[in-house]
Amino acid sequence: MKRIEAIIKPFKLDDAKEALQAVGIEGLTVSEVKGFGRQKGHTELYRGAEYVVDFLPKLKLEIVVADDLVEKVTVALLESCHTGRIGDGKIFILPVDEAVRIRTGETGDSALSSA
């Protein structure tokens, strides 16, 4: 099993959700986060004063999938979240040792699928 974390632009959430559903993903966790990469923020004017916005609003998607779905999910996220501009985000793929469904006690891949 793998945990896929994707940091994306907020307006791409619906596109990402539809693409994930198309490849069979039934659940995901979404968190509002702030951060910066090469963008290093930007400056804004507020009441005549210029100030730097260091951390930009982003969304973090977290999905745990069986190993055989990793490539499909990664491609779905790449295609649905790509704008071609700086700040499109990143995808991280991490190993997951175990998953347990609290309601039934199921473990492993069977804890991931809906039942």
Buried (B, 14 or more C-beta within 10 A) or exposed (E): BBBBBBBBBEEBBEBBBEBBEEBEBEEBEBEEEEBBEEEEEEEEEEEEEEEEEEEBEBBBBBBBBBEEBBEBBBEBBBEBBEEEEEBBBEBEBEEBEEBEBEEEEBEEBEBBEEE
